[in-house]
Amino acid sequence: MLSSLGLILSLGLAVCFLVYSTGGIKYVYSHTMYLVILSGGFFFGVSGGVCIGLFAGLLLGPLMPIDVATGEMQSTDNWLYRTGAFVLVGALSGYFRSVSLSYINRITWVRSHDASTSLPNRVALAEQIEHMAKHRDCGGIKVLLIVYINNLDEVEQAYGPASSEGLLRTLAVTMLSHYPEASPHRIDNNQLAFFLCMKHQVEVESLLSEARRRVQMPTSHNGFSVYLDVSIGYTFLEWGAGSPAQQLSRTLSLARLSSRGSSREKVFFFADSRDRENATKENLEMLTSFKQAIENDELRLYFQPKVELGTGRISGAEALVRWLHPKKGFILPYLFIPLVENSTLINDLTTWVLQEAARQQRAWAEQGVHISIAINVSSTNLVQAGFAEAAKKVMKEAGVDPRYIEFEITESAIMDNFQEARNTLVELVNFGFTIAIDDFGTGHSSLKYLAQLPAQVVKIDRSFVQDLSQVSEGWHIVKAIIELGQSLGKTIVAEGIEDQGMLCRLTDYGCDYGQGYFIAKPLPADEFYRWYQTCDGQWLPQDKAFDRSRKIT
């Protein structure tokens, strides 16, 4: 800018010299000064144009003769009028320059942003990736996350376009708040994309865990909280696999197709055609290793305590599978559970979990710990021929009362084949098993179906509990679920209790049972037993002022 200013001032002085050397102001050469003034407005806007106009007026003002040869000088009115004209031309030049730049900037912004949410769009994402590929800014693991808001149309119908767009902006900002470098892009009506560079695989796992946690939380905007049905696809990009723009276009197309087949998975992986063979090979290797894991005793059950909120009595535990690989160490559940659920190995896994849970329940009972154990059951199990008979056989062989075993089934698993699933559940209940509807509130079942199911327990999904101590709108939803479930004769369990505030609210609302990290994290069987013994069968929060008998008035 300083060089431009110096050039314009030099041109002004040059024009001044030209006017003087050609005979004075009465000749046409003085009009050359308009080029200098227009340049000032073009480079420096209105203020710059005014200053250069004033400067030009003074150069051709009181000291510049009308005729150099005769020495006739200008009248004051003459040069002041000219100076005023110069200033006006400079101001207009600067104004039109500002308007033009504003228009150009607006066109550029619209090209790379979504107008309704002001978020960067697909073009901006492609340019970001193109820039990083060109300059090799990302030398580690290049992760592309695509977030699908599956119920955005329903939200728009219920609250209006402005509210749905506001919720989308809020989700975009908070989705990966721990990763400020991950700027959100709206690449389709109901899709957001994030591009990140990670140095290590463990960072990728942490990223996916954070994304999964955020997916389970309600989104708040303008004083109300809404549950957005969100799923996340992720993949890895590589420089050199065609132009980044082409690779992105191919990847987004594949992601859209993959999302249709992964509607029940909250986090899923997709790969382009060149990576699909490797991904398929890795999946097959994972499934092969998992089958061997069952045979080689590599699986472990961890137990997360369930507590009666009114008394603190430790009444049960949820059994969670962990895989201790001999070479890779502990493999995170979301890396293998979705693969297993989509294969026949889910039947083997459920059988193993049921056998281990029954064995552990009997072992604890012999040690004086009489609690129930809950295990997760998939939709595949419910429609498996002979599943109920196999479960009965396990109980008889283990010598365990089926009342101490609870099957947790998600809403979506029941709705896949309602009548067949219901028949299986009725048979299990008649034998003595307890049935719980897991993740209640996130599926698509109606109250009619809830009343028809032979379930004794309803578990409130953690997404409704997560912000219970902070978001007032969520209180009413949780309270309504508790009152509804209890009016239907169901026992209510809240999962995902992570702080004292959540515990207090749930207790105030009369929730029957709860579990979560505030009470205890999932523990191996021996640690669970020691924890139970330390508590003497009754868990109490560390806050001694906590009153279980208090109620909201």
C-alpha positions as CSV (number, residue, x, y, z in Angstrom):
1,M,0.0,0.0,0.0
2,L,2.9,2.4,0.8
3,S,4.4,1.7,-2.6
4,S,1.0,2.5,-4.3
5,L,0.7,5.7,-2.3
6,G,4.2,6.8,-3.2
7,L,3.5,6.1,-6.9
8,I,0.3,8.1,-6.9
9,L,2.0,11.1,-5.1
10,S,4.8,10.9,-7.6
11,L,2.3,10.9,-10.5
12,G,0.6,13.9,-8.9
13,L,3.9,15.8,-8.7
14,A,4.7,14.8,-12.3
15,V,1.3,16.1,-13.6
16,C,2.0,19.4,-11.7
17,F,5.3,19.7,-13.4
18,L,3.7,18.9,-16.8
19,V,1.1,21.6,-16.3
20,Y,3.6,24.2,-15.3
21,S,6.1,23.3,-18.1
22,T,3.4,23.4,-20.8
23,G,2.3,27.0,-19.9
24,G,0.0,26.8,-16.9
25,I,-3.5,25.9,-15.9
26,K,-5.3,27.4,-18.9
27,Y,-4.1,24.5,-21.1
28,V,-5.8,21.0,-21.3
29,Y,-2.9,19.2,-19.6
30,S,-4.3,20.0,-16.2
31,H,-7.1,17.4,-16.8
32,T,-4.4,14.7,-16.6
33,M,-4.7,15.1,-12.8
34,Y,-8.0,13.2,-12.9
35,L,-6.1,10.0,-13.6
36,V,-4.2,10.5,-10.4
37,I,-7.4,11.2,-8.4
38,L,-9.2,8.2,-9.9
39,S,-6.2,6.0,-9.0
40,G,-6.3,7.3,-5.4
41,G,-10.0,6.4,-5.1
42,F,-9.4,3.0,-6.7
43,F,-6.5,2.0,-4.4
44,F,-7.6,3.6,-1.1
45,G,-11.4,4.0,-1.2
46,V,-13.4,7.1,-0.3
47,S,-11.1,8.5,2.3
48,G,-8.1,7.9,0.0
49,G,-9.9,9.5,-3.0
50,V,-10.8,12.6,-0.9
51,C,-7.2,13.0,0.3
52,I,-5.7,12.6,-3.1
53,G,-8.3,15.0,-4.6
54,L,-7.4,17.5,-1.9
55,F,-3.6,17.0,-2.6
56,A,-4.2,17.4,-6.4
57,G,-6.2,20.6,-5.8
58,L,-3.4,22.1,-3.8
59,L,-0.8,21.2,-6.4
60,L,-2.8,23.0,-9.1
61,G,-4.1,25.6,-6.7
62,P,-2.8,29.0,-5.4
63,L,0.8,28.6,-6.6
64,M,0.0,27.4,-10.1
65,P,-0.4,30.3,-12.6
66,I,-3.1,30.5,-15.2
67,D,-0.4,31.5,-17.7
68,V,3.2,31.0,-16.9
69,A,4.4,33.3,-19.7
70,T,2.4,36.4,-18.4
71,G,2.5,35.4,-14.7
72,E,-1.3,35.7,-14.4
73,M,-2.4,33.9,-11.2
74,Q,-5.6,32.1,-10.4
75,S,-8.4,33.7,-8.4
76,T,-9.2,32.0,-5.1
77,D,-12.7,31.0,-6.3
78,N,-11.1,29.3,-9.3
79,W,-8.7,27.0,-7.6
80,L,-11.1,26.2,-4.7
81,Y,-13.8,25.2,-7.1
82,R,-11.4,23.0,-8.9
83,T,-10.2,21.5,-5.6
84,G,-13.8,20.7,-4.7
85,A,-14.3,19.0,-8.0
86,F,-11.2,17.0,-7.5
87,V,-12.3,15.9,-4.0
88,L,-15.8,15.0,-5.3
89,V,-14.3,12.9,-8.1
90,G,-12.0,11.2,-5.6
91,A,-14.8,10.4,-3.3
92,L,-17.0,9.0,-6.1
93,S,-14.1,6.9,-7.3
94,G,-13.6,5.5,-3.9
95,Y,-17.3,4.8,-3.4
96,F,-17.7,3.0,-6.7
97,R,-14.6,1.0,-5.8
98,S,-16.0,0.0,-2.5
99,V,-19.4,-1.0,-4.0
100,S,-17.6,-3.0,-6.7
101,L,-15.4,-4.8,-4.2
102,S,-18.4,-5.5,-2.0
103,Y,-20.3,-7.0,-4.9
104,I,-17.2,-9.1,-5.9
105,N,-16.8,-10.3,-2.3
106,R,-20.4,-11.2,-2.1
107,I,-20.2,-13.2,-5.3
108,T,-17.1,-14.9,-4.0
109,W,-18.7,-15.6,-0.6
110,V,-21.9,-17.0,-2.1
111,R,-19.8,-19.3,-4.3
112,S,-18.2,-20.9,-1.3
113,H,-20.9,-20.6,1.4
114,D,-24.3,-21.9,2.2
115,A,-26.6,-18.8,2.2
116,S,-29.1,-20.0,4.8
117,T,-26.6,-21.0,7.5
118,S,-23.5,-19.0,6.4
119,L,-21.4,-22.2,6.7
120,P,-18.7,-22.9,4.1
121,N,-20.0,-25.3,1.4
122,R,-18.7,-28.1,-0.8
123,V,-16.7,-25.7,-3.0
124,A,-14.9,-24.3,0.0
125,L,-14.2,-27.9,1.3
126,A,-12.7,-28.8,-2.1
127,E,-10.6,-25.6,-2.2
128,Q,-9.3,-26.3,1.4
129,I,-8.3,-29.9,0.5
130,E,-6.8,-28.7,-2.8
131,H,-4.7,-26.1,-1.0
132,M,-3.5,-28.6,1.6
133,A,-2.6,-31.1,-1.1
134,K,-0.7,-28.6,-3.1
135,H,1.3,-27.4,-0.2
136,R,1.5,-30.8,1.5
137,D,0.3,-29.1,4.7
138,C,-1.0,-32.4,6.1
139,G,1.6,-35.1,6.4
140,G,-0.3,-37.4,8.8
141,I,-3.6,-39.2,8.7
142,K,-6.2,-37.2,6.6
143,V,-9.7,-37.8,8.0
144,L,-12.9,-36.7,6.4
145,L,-16.0,-36.9,8.6
146,I,-19.5,-36.5,7.1
147,V,-22.4,-35.9,9.5
148,Y,-25.9,-36.9,8.4
149,I,-28.9,-35.3,10.2
150,N,-31.5,-37.9,9.3
151,N,-34.5,-36.1,10.8
152,L,-33.8,-32.6,9.6
153,D,-37.0,-32.5,7.5
154,E,-39.1,-33.4,10.5
155,V,-37.4,-30.7,12.6
156,E,-38.1,-28.1,9.8
157,Q,-41.7,-29.1,9.7
158,A,-42.1,-28.9,13.4
159,Y,-40.2,-25.7,14.2
160,G,-39.8,-24.0,10.8
161,P,-36.8,-23.4,8.4
162,A,-35.2,-20.7,10.5
163,S,-35.1,-23.0,13.6
164,S,-33.8,-26.0,11.7
165,E,-31.0,-23.9,10.2
166,G,-30.2,-22.5,13.6
167,L,-30.0,-26.0,15.1
168,L,-27.7,-27.0,12.2
169,R,-25.4,-24.1,12.9
170,T,-25.3,-25.0,16.5
171,L,-24.5,-28.6,15.8
172,A,-21.8,-27.5,13.3
173,V,-20.1,-25.3,15.9
174,T,-20.3,-27.8,18.8
175,M,-19.9,-31.0,17.0
176,L,-16.1,-31.1,17.3
177,S,-15.6,-28.2,19.7
178,H,-12.4,-29.9,21.0
179,Y,-10.9,-29.7,17.5
180,P,-11.0,-25.9,16.5
181,E,-9.1,-26.6,13.3
182,A,-12.0,-28.7,12.1
183,S,-14.1,-26.1,10.3
184,P,-17.6,-27.3,9.4
185,H,-18.9,-27.3,5.8
186,R,-22.5,-27.8,4.7
187,I,-22.2,-30.0,1.7
188,D,-25.9,-30.9,1.3
189,N,-29.2,-30.0,2.8
190,N,-28.8,-32.4,5.8
191,Q,-25.0,-33.1,5.7
192,L,-22.0,-31.4,7.3
193,A,-18.4,-32.3,6.5
194,F,-15.2,-31.9,8.6
195,F,-11.6,-32.4,7.3
196,L,-8.9,-32.9,9.9
197,C,-5.2,-33.9,10.0
198,M,-4.2,-36.4,12.7
199,K,-0.7,-37.5,13.6
200,H,-1.5,-40.8,15.2
201,Q,-4.2,-43.5,15.0
202,V,-5.0,-42.9,18.7
203,E,-6.0,-39.4,17.8
204,V,-8.4,-40.7,15.2
205,E,-10.0,-43.0,17.8
206,S,-10.3,-40.1,20.2
207,L,-11.9,-38.0,17.4
208,L,-14.5,-40.8,16.7
209,S,-15.2,-41.2,20.4
210,E,-15.8,-37.4,20.7
211,A,-18.1,-37.5,17.6
212,R,-20.0,-40.5,18.9
213,R,-20.5,-38.7,22.3
214,R,-21.7,-35.6,20.7
215,V,-24.2,-37.5,18.5
216,Q,-25.9,-38.8,21.6
217,M,-26.6,-35.3,23.0
218,P,-29.6,-33.1,22.3
219,T,-28.9,-29.8,20.4
220,S,-30.1,-26.6,21.9
221,H,-31.0,-23.4,20.1
222,N,-33.0,-20.3,21.1
223,G,-34.2,-21.7,24.3
224,F,-35.3,-25.1,23.2
225,S,-33.6,-28.5,22.9
226,V,-34.1,-31.0,20.1
227,Y,-32.8,-34.5,19.5
228,L,-31.2,-34.7,16.1
229,D,-31.0,-38.2,14.7
230,V,-27.4,-38.1,13.5
231,S,-25.1,-40.6,12.0
232,I,-21.4,-40.1,11.0
233,G,-19.5,-41.5,8.1
234,Y,-15.7,-41.3,8.0
235,T,-12.9,-42.2,5.6
236,F,-9.2,-41.5,5.0
237,L,-7.9,-39.4,2.1
238,E,-4.6,-39.8,0.3
239,W,-2.8,-37.3,-1.8
240,G,-1.9,-38.5,-5.3
241,A,-5.1,-40.5,-5.8
242,G,-6.3,-38.2,-8.6
243,S,-6.9,-34.5,-8.1
244,P,-8.2,-33.7,-4.6
245,A,-11.4,-32.2,-6.1
246,Q,-12.1,-35.4,-8.1
247,Q,-11.3,-37.5,-5.1
248,L,-13.6,-35.5,-2.9
249,S,-16.5,-35.7,-5.4
250,R,-16.0,-39.5,-5.7
251,T,-15.8,-39.8,-1.9
252,L,-18.9,-37.8,-1.2
253,S,-20.9,-39.8,-3.7
254,L,-19.8,-43.1,-2.1
255,A,-20.5,-41.7,1.4
256,R,-24.1,-40.9,0.3
257,L,-24.6,-44.5,-0.9
258,S,-22.9,-46.0,2.2
259,S,-25.2,-43.9,4.5
260,R,-28.3,-45.6,3.1
261,G,-27.0,-49.0,4.1
262,S,-25.8,-47.8,7.5
263,S,-28.8,-46.0,8.8
264,R,-28.8,-47.9,12.2
265,E,-25.1,-47.3,12.8
266,K,-24.2,-44.0,14.5
267,V,-20.6,-44.1,13.3
268,F,-19.6,-46.0,10.1
269,F,-16.6,-46.3,7.8
270,F,-16.7,-46.0,4.0
271,A,-14.0,-46.2,1.4
272,D,-13.7,-45.5,-2.3
273,S,-13.5,-48.3,-4.9
274,R,-9.7,-48.3,-4.7
275,D,-9.8,-48.7,-1.0
276,R,-12.8,-51.0,-0.8
277,E,-10.8,-54.1,-1.5
278,N,-8.4,-53.4,1.3
279,A,-11.3,-52.4,3.6
280,T,-13.1,-55.7,2.7
281,K,-10.0,-57.6,3.4
282,E,-9.5,-55.9,6.7
283,N,-13.1,-56.6,7.7
284,L,-12.7,-60.3,6.8
285,E,-9.5,-60.5,8.7
286,M,-11.2,-58.8,11.7
287,L,-14.1,-61.3,11.6
288,T,-11.7,-64.2,11.2
289,S,-9.7,-63.0,14.2
290,F,-12.9,-62.5,16.2
291,K,-14.1,-66.0,15.6
292,Q,-10.7,-67.2,16.9
293,A,-11.0,-64.7,19.8
294,I,-14.1,-66.6,21.0
295,E,-12.4,-69.9,20.7
296,N,-9.1,-68.6,22.3
297,D,-10.8,-66.9,25.3
298,E,-9.7,-63.4,24.2
299,L,-13.0,-61.8,25.0
300,R,-13.7,-60.3,28.4
301,L,-16.9,-59.1,30.1
302,Y,-16.8,-55.8,31.9
303,F,-19.7,-54.9,34.3
304,Q,-21.2,-51.4,34.8
305,P,-23.2,-51.2,38.1
306,K,-26.9,-50.4,38.1
307,V,-28.1,-48.7,41.3
308,E,-31.5,-48.1,42.8
309,L,-31.7,-44.4,43.1
310,G,-34.1,-44.2,46.0
311,T,-31.9,-46.3,48.3
312,G,-28.5,-46.7,46.7
313,R,-28.8,-50.4,46.6
314,I,-26.6,-52.0,43.9
315,S,-29.2,-54.1,42.1
316,G,-27.5,-55.2,38.9
317,A,-24.9,-54.7,36.2
318,E,-24.7,-54.3,32.5
319,A,-22.3,-56.8,30.8
320,L,-20.1,-55.1,28.1
321,V,-17.8,-57.0,25.8
322,R,-14.1,-56.2,25.5
323,W,-11.7,-57.8,23.1
324,L,-8.1,-58.3,24.4
325,H,-6.2,-59.1,21.2
326,P,-2.8,-60.9,21.9
327,K,-0.9,-58.4,19.6
328,K,-3.1,-55.3,19.3
329,G,-4.2,-55.1,22.9
330,F,-7.7,-53.9,23.7
331,I,-9.7,-53.3,20.5
332,L,-12.4,-50.6,20.9
333,P,-16.0,-52.1,20.7
334,Y,-17.2,-49.8,17.9
335,L,-14.4,-51.2,15.7
336,F,-15.7,-54.8,15.8
337,I,-19.2,-54.8,17.1
338,P,-20.8,-53.4,13.9
339,L,-19.0,-56.0,11.8
340,V,-20.0,-58.8,14.1
341,E,-23.7,-57.6,14.2
342,N,-23.8,-57.8,10.4
343,S,-22.5,-61.4,10.3
344,T,-23.6,-64.7,11.7
345,L,-21.0,-64.4,14.4
346,I,-23.4,-62.3,16.4
347,N,-25.2,-65.5,17.3
348,D,-21.9,-67.0,18.6
349,L,-21.1,-63.8,20.5
350,T,-24.5,-63.5,22.2
351,T,-24.3,-67.2,23.2
352,W,-20.9,-66.6,24.7
353,V,-22.0,-63.5,26.5
354,L,-25.0,-65.2,27.9
355,Q,-23.0,-68.2,29.1
356,E,-20.4,-66.0,30.7
357,A,-23.0,-63.7,32.3
358,A,-24.8,-66.8,33.8
359,R,-21.5,-68.3,35.0
360,Q,-20.6,-64.9,36.7
361,Q,-24.0,-64.4,38.2
362,R,-23.8,-67.8,39.8
363,A,-20.3,-67.2,41.0
364,W,-21.3,-63.9,42.6
365,A,-24.4,-65.5,44.2
366,E,-22.2,-68.1,45.8
367,Q,-20.1,-65.2,47.2
368,G,-23.3,-63.5,48.6
369,V,-23.7,-61.0,45.8
370,H,-27.2,-61.4,44.5
371,I,-27.6,-59.0,41.5
372,S,-29.0,-59.3,38.0
373,I,-26.9,-59.0,34.9
374,A,-28.1,-57.3,31.7
375,I,-26.8,-58.3,28.2
376,N,-27.4,-56.7,24.8
377,V,-29.3,-58.6,22.2
378,S,-29.4,-57.7,18.5
379,S,-32.2,-57.9,16.0
380,T,-30.5,-60.9,14.4
381,N,-30.8,-62.8,17.6
382,L,-34.5,-62.1,18.0
383,V,-35.3,-63.6,14.6
384,Q,-32.8,-66.5,14.9
385,A,-34.6,-69.8,14.9
386,G,-34.4,-71.4,18.4
387,F,-32.8,-68.4,20.1
388,A,-35.3,-68.6,23.1
389,E,-34.8,-72.3,23.5
390,A,-31.0,-71.9,23.4
391,A,-31.2,-69.2,26.1
392,K,-33.3,-71.5,28.3
393,K,-30.8,-74.3,27.9
394,V,-27.9,-72.0,29.0
395,M,-29.9,-71.1,32.2
396,K,-30.6,-74.7,33.0
397,E,-27.0,-75.8,32.4
398,A,-25.7,-73.0,34.6
399,G,-28.3,-73.5,37.3
400,V,-29.2,-69.8,37.3
401,D,-32.7,-68.4,37.9
402,P,-33.6,-66.5,34.7
403,R,-35.0,-63.7,36.7
404,Y,-31.4,-62.6,37.3
405,I,-30.7,-62.3,33.5
406,E,-32.0,-59.3,31.6
407,F,-32.0,-58.9,27.8
408,E,-31.6,-55.4,26.5
409,I,-33.0,-54.8,23.1
410,T,-33.0,-51.4,21.2
411,E,-36.2,-50.0,19.7
412,S,-34.8,-50.3,16.2
413,A,-34.0,-54.0,16.7
414,I,-37.7,-54.6,17.7
415,M,-39.1,-52.6,14.9
416,D,-37.2,-54.4,12.2
417,N,-39.6,-57.4,12.5
418,F,-42.1,-56.5,15.2
419,Q,-44.3,-59.5,15.3
420,E,-41.5,-62.1,15.2
421,A,-39.5,-60.2,17.7
422,R,-42.5,-59.9,20.0
423,N,-43.1,-63.6,19.9
424,T,-39.5,-64.3,20.9
425,L,-39.7,-61.8,23.7
426,V,-43.0,-63.3,25.0
427,E,-41.4,-66.8,25.1
428,L,-38.4,-65.4,27.0
429,V,-40.6,-63.5,29.5
430,N,-42.7,-66.6,30.1
431,F,-39.6,-68.5,31.0
432,G,-38.6,-65.9,33.6
433,F,-36.2,-63.6,31.8
434,T,-36.4,-59.8,32.2
435,I,-36.7,-57.7,29.0
436,A,-35.5,-54.1,28.8
437,I,-36.0,-51.6,25.9
438,D,-32.6,-50.0,25.5
439,D,-31.9,-46.4,24.2
440,F,-35.5,-45.5,24.6
441,G,-36.5,-42.3,22.8
442,T,-34.1,-42.5,19.9
443,G,-35.9,-45.1,17.8
444,H,-39.1,-45.0,15.8
445,S,-41.5,-47.1,17.9
446,S,-44.9,-45.7,18.9
447,L,-46.6,-45.7,22.3
448,K,-48.9,-48.3,20.9
449,Y,-46.0,-50.7,20.3
450,L,-44.5,-49.9,23.7
451,A,-47.7,-50.9,25.4
452,Q,-47.8,-54.2,23.3
453,L,-44.2,-55.3,24.1
454,P,-43.7,-57.7,27.0
455,A,-40.9,-55.5,28.4
456,Q,-40.6,-54.8,32.1
457,V,-37.8,-52.2,31.9
458,V,-37.3,-49.0,29.9
459,K,-33.9,-47.5,29.7
460,I,-33.8,-43.7,29.0
461,D,-31.1,-43.1,26.3
462,R,-28.1,-41.2,27.5
463,S,-28.7,-38.4,25.0
464,F,-31.6,-37.2,27.1
465,V,-29.7,-37.5,30.4
466,Q,-26.4,-36.0,29.1
467,D,-27.2,-32.3,29.7
468,L,-29.8,-32.9,32.4
469,S,-28.0,-30.7,34.9
470,Q,-27.7,-27.8,32.5
471,V,-30.4,-27.8,29.8
472,S,-33.8,-27.1,31.4
473,E,-35.8,-28.2,28.3
474,G,-34.4,-31.7,28.7
475,W,-35.8,-32.0,32.2
476,H,-39.4,-32.1,30.9
477,I,-38.6,-34.8,28.3
478,V,-37.0,-37.1,30.9
479,K,-39.7,-36.4,33.4
480,A,-42.4,-37.3,30.8
481,I,-40.6,-40.5,29.9
482,I,-40.4,-41.5,33.6
483,E,-44.1,-40.8,34.2
484,L,-45.2,-42.5,31.0
485,G,-43.1,-45.6,31.6
486,Q,-44.2,-45.9,35.2
487,S,-47.9,-45.4,34.2
488,L,-47.5,-48.4,31.9
489,G,-46.0,-50.5,34.8
490,K,-42.4,-50.3,33.5
491,T,-39.3,-50.0,35.7
492,I,-37.3,-46.9,34.5
493,V,-33.5,-47.0,34.2
494,A,-31.4,-43.9,33.3
495,E,-28.0,-44.5,31.6
496,G,-25.2,-42.1,31.2
497,I,-25.3,-40.4,34.6
498,E,-22.0,-38.4,34.7
499,D,-22.4,-35.8,37.5
500,Q,-24.2,-35.0,40.7
501,G,-26.7,-32.7,38.9
502,M,-28.0,-35.5,36.7
503,L,-28.3,-37.8,39.7
504,C,-30.2,-35.2,41.7
505,R,-32.7,-34.5,38.9
506,L,-33.3,-38.1,38.2
507,T,-33.9,-38.9,41.9
508,D,-36.2,-35.9,42.2
509,Y,-38.3,-37.2,39.3
510,G,-38.6,-40.6,40.8
511,C,-36.5,-42.5,38.3
512,D,-36.1,-46.1,39.6
513,Y,-32.5,-47.0,38.7
514,G,-29.4,-45.4,37.2
515,Q,-26.0,-46.2,35.8
516,G,-23.1,-44.2,34.5
517,Y,-19.5,-43.1,35.1
518,F,-20.6,-40.9,38.1
519,I,-21.6,-44.1,39.8
520,A,-18.8,-46.4,38.4
521,K,-17.2,-47.1,35.1
522,P,-17.4,-50.7,33.6
523,L,-15.2,-53.0,35.7
524,P,-13.7,-56.5,35.2
525,A,-15.5,-59.1,37.3
526,D,-13.0,-59.2,40.1
527,E,-12.8,-55.4,40.4
528,F,-16.6,-55.2,40.4
529,Y,-16.7,-57.7,43.3
530,R,-14.2,-55.7,45.3
531,W,-16.1,-52.4,44.6
532,Y,-19.4,-54.1,45.6
533,Q,-17.8,-55.3,48.9
534,T,-16.3,-51.9,49.6
535,C,-19.7,-50.3,49.2
536,D,-21.3,-53.1,51.2
537,G,-23.9,-53.5,48.5
538,Q,-25.1,-49.9,48.7
539,W,-23.6,-47.0,46.7
540,L,-23.6,-43.5,48.2
541,P,-22.5,-40.4,46.4
542,Q,-19.5,-38.6,47.8
543,D,-21.6,-35.6,48.5
544,K,-22.8,-36.4,52.0
545,A,-25.4,-33.6,51.7
546,F,-27.3,-35.5,49.0
547,D,-30.8,-36.4,50.2
548,R,-32.5,-39.3,48.4
549,S,-35.8,-38.5,49.9
550,R,-36.1,-35.0,48.6
551,K,-38.7,-34.2,45.8
552,I,-39.2,-31.2,43.6
553,T,-42.1,-29.1,44.8
